[in-house]
């Protein structure tokens, strides 16, 4: 797989990919991540109440959604399965390679 610029296109919302960004220390980071498109991932109100930075409320539908953006996937945490990427701006992504057989 080749790196794809986010300016060229974004991955399908919710697709697990490798993402690349430069952090505040000018270090390149490669992470397993997903892009969440606007109003594509509904969350329950309890989650919205506890994490207002990553959740937005749509008054018209009275629904809560994850805020548009990139989320690093965290499979080893009990409370969260992903966290918002805030220490840099994702510039490139690529599909994950297939797992070993």
MDTraj code that builds the backbone (N, CA, C; nanometers):
import mdtraj as md
import numpy as np

residues = "UNK UNK UNK UNK UNK UNK UNK UNK UNK UNK UNK UNK UNK UNK UNK UNK UNK UNK UNK UNK UNK UNK UNK UNK UNK UNK UNK UNK UNK UNK UNK UNK UNK UNK UNK UNK UNK UNK UNK UNK UNK UNK UNK UNK UNK UNK UNK UNK UNK UNK UNK UNK UNK UNK UNK UNK UNK UNK UNK UNK UNK UNK UNK UNK UNK UNK UNK UNK UNK UNK UNK UNK UNK UNK UNK UNK UNK UNK UNK UNK UNK UNK UNK UNK UNK UNK UNK UNK UNK UNK UNK UNK UNK UNK UNK UNK UNK UNK UNK UNK UNK".split()
xyz = np.array([
    [0.0828, -0.1217, 0.0000],
    [0.0000, 0.0000, 0.0000],
    [0.0859, 0.1263, 0.0000],
    [0.0351, 0.2290, -0.0609],
    [0.1047, 0.3572, -0.0680],
    [0.0359, 0.4599, 0.0204],
    [0.1121, 0.5574, 0.0707],
    [0.0546, 0.6659, 0.1501],
    [-0.0319, 0.7531, 0.0605],
    [-0.1467, 0.7940, 0.1111],
    [-0.2418, 0.8783, 0.0383],
    [-0.2554, 1.0088, 0.1150],
    [-0.2392, 1.1205, 0.0474],
    [-0.2539, 1.2511, 0.1105],
    [-0.4008, 1.2750, 0.1462],
    [-0.4255, 1.3326, 0.2644],
    [-0.5642, 1.3652, 0.3019],
    [-0.6198, 1.4751, 0.2123],
    [-0.5308, 1.5505, 0.1465],
    [-0.5770, 1.6517, 0.0511],
    [-0.6301, 1.5856, -0.0759],
    [-0.5771, 1.4678, -0.1078],
    [-0.6226, 1.3929, -0.2247],
    [-0.7585, 1.3280, -0.1972],
    [-0.7684, 1.2577, -0.0842],
    [-0.8952, 1.1976, -0.0427],
    [-0.8821, 1.1442, 0.0989],
    [-0.9961, 1.1301, 0.1643],
    [-1.0036, 1.0735, 0.2984],
    [-1.0521, 0.9294, 0.2893],
    [-1.0175, 0.8466, 0.3880],
    [-1.0703, 0.7107, 0.3860],
    [-1.2197, 0.7106, 0.4177],
    [-1.2842, 0.6022, 0.3874],
    [-1.4242, 0.5851, 0.4236],
    [-1.4361, 0.5991, 0.5758],
    [-1.5385, 0.6672, 0.6210],
    [-1.5576, 0.6894, 0.7638],
    [-1.5636, 0.5563, 0.8383],
    [-1.4812, 0.5445, 0.9435],
    [-1.4803, 0.4242, 1.0263],
    [-1.3854, 0.3150, 0.9809],
    [-1.3245, 0.3298, 0.8641],
    [-1.2303, 0.2298, 0.8141],
    [-1.1003, 0.2401, 0.8938],
    [-1.0487, 0.1287, 0.9449],
    [-0.9233, 0.1280, 1.0187],
    [-0.8078, 0.1343, 0.9197],
    [-0.7180, 0.2323, 0.9418],
    [-0.6065, 0.2579, 0.8511],
    [-0.4812, 0.2912, 0.9318],
    [-0.3675, 0.3008, 0.8638],
    [-0.2482, 0.3627, 0.9214],
    [-0.2553, 0.5110, 0.8887],
    [-0.2263, 0.5957, 0.9861],
    [-0.2289, 0.7401, 0.9642],
    [-0.0935, 0.7971, 1.0051],
    [-0.0549, 0.9068, 0.9423],
    [0.0736, 0.9711, 0.9688],
    [0.0515, 1.1185, 0.9994],
    [0.1188, 1.1661, 1.1040],
    [0.1190, 1.3096, 1.1356],
    [0.2502, 1.3440, 1.2041],
    [0.2790, 1.4727, 1.2135],
    [0.3965, 1.5224, 1.2839],
    [0.3487, 1.5817, 1.4152],
    [0.4104, 1.5380, 1.5279],
    [0.3658, 1.5882, 1.6583],
    [0.4320, 1.7218, 1.6925],
    [0.4039, 1.7722, 1.8115],
    [0.4534, 1.9043, 1.8522],
    [0.6051, 1.9072, 1.8710],
    [0.6707, 1.7912, 1.8743],
    [0.8166, 1.7838, 1.8848],
    [0.8814, 1.7597, 1.7490],
    [0.8042, 1.7805, 1.6417],
    [0.8494, 1.7603, 1.5037],
    [0.8881, 1.6157, 1.4752],
    [0.8283, 1.5237, 1.5476],
    [0.8520, 1.3817, 1.5257],
    [0.7359, 1.3230, 1.4467],
    [0.7677, 1.2476, 1.3427],
    [0.6647, 1.1800, 1.2650],
    [0.6059, 1.0643, 1.3434],
    [0.4765, 1.0516, 1.3412],
    [0.4074, 0.9432, 1.4118],
    [0.3227, 0.8649, 1.3135],
    [0.3307, 0.7330, 1.3225],
    [0.2446, 0.6428, 1.2468],
    [0.1566, 0.5718, 1.3479],
    [0.0251, 0.5790, 1.3285],
    [-0.0689, 0.5209, 1.4237],
    [-0.1773, 0.4434, 1.3491],
    [-0.2394, 0.3500, 1.4193],
    [-0.3585, 0.2841, 1.3658],
    [-0.4745, 0.3732, 1.4044],
    [-0.5534, 0.4139, 1.3052],
    [-0.6533, 0.5174, 1.3296],
    [-0.7745, 0.4989, 1.2399],
    [-0.8712, 0.5852, 1.2615],
    [-0.9877, 0.5930, 1.1735],
    [-1.0281, 0.7393, 1.1611],
    [-1.0842, 0.7724, 1.0455],
    [-1.1404, 0.9043, 1.0231],
    [-1.2907, 0.8926, 1.0457],
    [-1.3470, 0.9867, 1.1212],
    [-1.4911, 0.9897, 1.1451],
    [-1.5480, 1.1109, 1.0725],
    [-1.6350, 1.0860, 0.9761],
    [-1.6998, 1.1932, 0.8999],
    [-1.8060, 1.2612, 0.9861],
    [-1.8468, 1.3836, 0.9494],
    [-1.9476, 1.4550, 1.0282],
    [-2.0777, 1.3754, 1.0401],
    [-2.1299, 1.3694, 1.1610],
    [-2.2581, 1.3053, 1.1922],
    [-2.2679, 1.1618, 1.1401],
    [-2.1559, 1.0890, 1.1438],
    [-2.1564, 0.9510, 1.0960],
    [-2.1524, 0.8495, 1.2098],
    [-2.1150, 0.8924, 1.3304],
    [-2.1060, 0.7993, 1.4432],
    [-2.1844, 0.8540, 1.5608],
    [-2.3045, 0.8007, 1.5803],
    [-2.3892, 0.8443, 1.6910],
    [-2.3400, 0.7813, 1.8211],
    [-2.3427, 0.8581, 1.9299],
    [-2.3049, 0.8088, 2.0620],
    [-2.4201, 0.8346, 2.1578],
    [-2.4238, 0.7584, 2.2677],
    [-2.5324, 0.7790, 2.3633],
    [-2.5053, 0.9041, 2.4477],
    [-2.6081, 0.9553, 2.5092],
    [-2.5968, 1.0813, 2.5829],
    [-2.5051, 1.0691, 2.7033],
    [-2.4904, 0.9499, 2.7637],
    [-2.4005, 0.9339, 2.8782],
    [-2.2562, 0.9577, 2.8361],
    [-2.2189, 0.9071, 2.7200],
    [-2.0847, 0.9300, 2.6669],
    [-2.0659, 1.0782, 2.6361],
    [-2.1670, 1.1395, 2.5783],
    [-2.1605, 1.2810, 2.5432],
    [-2.1410, 1.3665, 2.6673],
    [-2.2054, 1.3303, 2.7769],
    [-2.1962, 1.4063, 2.9011],
    [-2.0563, 1.3989, 2.9605],
    [-1.9883, 1.2852, 2.9451],
    [-1.8570, 1.2684, 3.0069],
    [-1.7417, 1.3151, 2.9185],
    [-1.7625, 1.3301, 2.7897],
    [-1.6542, 1.3671, 2.6987],
    [-1.7026, 1.4709, 2.5983],
    [-1.7194, 1.5919, 2.6451],
    [-1.7770, 1.6963, 2.5607],
    [-1.6820, 1.7452, 2.4520],
    [-1.5525, 1.7186, 2.4630],
    [-1.4587, 1.7655, 2.3611],
    [-1.4703, 1.6886, 2.2304],
    [-1.5103, 1.5630, 2.2359],
    [-1.5157, 1.4794, 2.1157],
    [-1.6577, 1.4512, 2.0704],
    [-1.7546, 1.5209, 2.1274],
    [-1.8940, 1.4945, 2.0964],
    [-1.9646, 1.6253, 2.0639],
    [-2.0505, 1.6203, 1.9629],
    [-2.1318, 1.7370, 1.9303],
    [-2.2790, 1.6984, 1.9298],
    [-2.3615, 1.7945, 1.9631],
    [-2.5064, 1.7719, 1.9721],
    [-2.5735, 1.8315, 1.8492],
    [-2.6591, 1.7526, 1.7858],
    [-2.7388, 1.8015, 1.6742],
    [-2.8785, 1.8307, 1.7288],
    [-2.9101, 1.9595, 1.7412],
    [-3.0380, 1.9983, 1.8013],
    [-3.1570, 1.9539, 1.7182],
    [-3.1435, 1.9548, 1.5882],
    [-3.2548, 1.9172, 1.5001],
    [-3.3012, 1.7730, 1.5258],
    [-3.2052, 1.6819, 1.5387],
    [-3.2407, 1.5416, 1.5623],
    [-3.2315, 1.5027, 1.7095],
    [-3.1816, 1.5952, 1.7934],
    [-3.1570, 1.5698, 1.9357],
    [-3.0692, 1.4462, 1.9540],
    [-2.9648, 1.4361, 1.8698],
    [-2.8716, 1.3246, 1.8750],
    [-2.7314, 1.3765, 1.9034],
    [-2.6471, 1.2882, 1.9575],
    [-2.5073, 1.3200, 1.9840],
    [-2.4198, 1.2400, 1.8895],
    [-2.3168, 1.3063, 1.8349],
    [-2.2269, 1.2422, 1.7389],
    [-2.0824, 1.2678, 1.7785],
    [-1.9938, 1.1729, 1.7435],
    [-1.8516, 1.2003, 1.7566],
    [-1.8179, 1.3172, 1.6653],
    [-1.7335, 1.4049, 1.7131],
    [-1.6887, 1.5186, 1.6341],
    [-1.6074, 1.4684, 1.5151],
    [-1.6248, 1.5326, 1.4010],
    [-1.5483, 1.4960, 1.2813],
    [-1.3993, 1.5021, 1.3121],
    [-1.3251, 1.4047, 1.2623],
    [-1.1804, 1.4081, 1.2777],
    [-1.1185, 1.2703, 1.2827],
    [-0.9917, 1.2679, 1.3204],
    [-0.9131, 1.1456, 1.3275],
    [-0.9070, 1.0965, 1.4709],
    [-0.9164, 0.9636, 1.4873],
    [-0.9133, 0.8997, 1.6189],
    [-0.8131, 0.7852, 1.6167],
    [-0.7190, 0.7882, 1.7130],
    [-0.6249, 0.6778, 1.7268],
    [-0.6964, 0.5619, 1.7956],
    [-0.6805, 0.4423, 1.7418],
    [-0.7475, 0.3237, 1.7954],
    [-0.6670, 0.2671, 1.9120],
    [-0.7345, 0.2453, 2.0239],
    [-0.6702, 0.1998, 2.1472],
    [-0.7375, 0.0711, 2.1937],
    [-0.6941, -0.0416, 2.1453],
    [-0.7569, -0.1688, 2.1804],
    [-0.7248, -0.2172, 2.3214],
    [-0.6248, -0.1589, 2.3855],
    [-0.5828, -0.2091, 2.5155],
    [-0.6348, -0.1256, 2.6333],
    [-0.7297, -0.0366, 2.6107],
    [-0.7874, 0.0432, 2.7190],
    [-0.9267, -0.0085, 2.7487],
    [-0.9631, -0.0111, 2.8758],
    [-1.0961, -0.0586, 2.9136],
    [-1.2053, 0.0425, 2.8802],
    [-1.1835, 0.1698, 2.9119],
    [-1.2890, 0.2696, 2.8980],
    [-1.3090, 0.3205, 2.7563],
    [-1.2024, 0.3352, 2.6810],
    [-1.2108, 0.3958, 2.5486],
    [-1.1562, 0.3004, 2.4431],
    [-1.2161, 0.3039, 2.3261],
    [-1.1620, 0.2258, 2.2153],
    [-1.0819, 0.3139, 2.1209],
    [-1.0950, 0.4465, 2.1373],
    [-1.0192, 0.5392, 2.0545],
    [-1.0098, 0.6738, 2.1256],
    [-0.9097, 0.7525, 2.0846],
    [-0.8939, 0.8874, 2.1373],
    [-0.8687, 0.9825, 2.0206],
    [-0.9150, 1.1039, 2.0342],
    [-0.8991, 1.2037, 1.9297],
    [-0.7514, 1.2378, 1.9102],
    [-0.7098, 1.2505, 1.7864],
    [-0.5729, 1.2923, 1.7559],
    [-0.5678, 1.4434, 1.7716],
    [-0.4941, 1.4890, 1.8736],
    [-0.4889, 1.6329, 1.9017],
    [-0.3480, 1.6898, 1.9022],
    [-0.2455, 1.6045, 1.8940],
    [-0.1096, 1.6571, 1.9029],
    [-0.0463, 1.6842, 1.7666],
    [-0.1261, 1.6765, 1.6621],
    [-0.0796, 1.7042, 1.5275],
    [-0.1941, 1.6886, 1.4300],
    [-0.1676, 1.7176, 1.3042],
    [-0.2695, 1.7083, 1.2004],
    [-0.2317, 1.5940, 1.1071],
    [-0.3214, 1.4978, 1.0935],
    [-0.2952, 1.3849, 1.0046],
    [-0.2812, 1.4369, 0.8619],
    [-0.1705, 1.3996, 0.7971],
    [-0.1448, 1.4464, 0.6602],
    [-0.1591, 1.3344, 0.5574],
    [-0.1380, 1.2089, 0.6004],
    [-0.1415, 1.0957, 0.5075],
    [-0.2021, 0.9730, 0.5768],
    [-0.2504, 0.8818, 0.4954],
    [-0.3044, 0.7558, 0.5469],
    [-0.2838, 0.6481, 0.4421],
    [-0.2941, 0.5219, 0.4839],
    [-0.2884, 0.4091, 0.3919],
    [-0.3686, 0.2949, 0.4501],
    [-0.4203, 0.2071, 0.3624],
    [-0.4928, 0.0905, 0.4137],
    [-0.3999, 0.0038, 0.4996],
    [-0.4581, -0.0634, 0.5970],
    [-0.3801, -0.1578, 0.6768],
    [-0.3421, -0.2781, 0.5900],
    [-0.2224, -0.3306, 0.6092],
    [-0.1878, -0.4534, 0.5362],
    [-0.2686, -0.5697, 0.5954],
    [-0.2814, -0.6774, 0.5213],
    [-0.3537, -0.7925, 0.5763],
    [-0.2746, -0.8526, 0.6923],
    [-0.3440, -0.9134, 0.7883],
    [-0.2718, -0.9761, 0.9010],
    [-0.1965, -1.1002, 0.8531],
    [-0.0951, -1.1430, 0.9289],
    [-0.0223, -1.2642, 0.8900],
    [-0.1137, -1.3863, 0.8921],
    [-0.0820, -1.4811, 0.8089],
    [-0.1597, -1.6060, 0.8028],
    [-0.1063, -1.7068, 0.9022],
])
top = md.Topology()
chain = top.add_chain()
for i, resn in enumerate(residues, 1):
    res = top.add_residue(resn, chain, resSeq=i)
    for name in ("N", "CA", "C"):
        top.add_atom(name, md.element.get_by_symbol(name[0]), res)
traj = md.Trajectory(xyz[None], top)
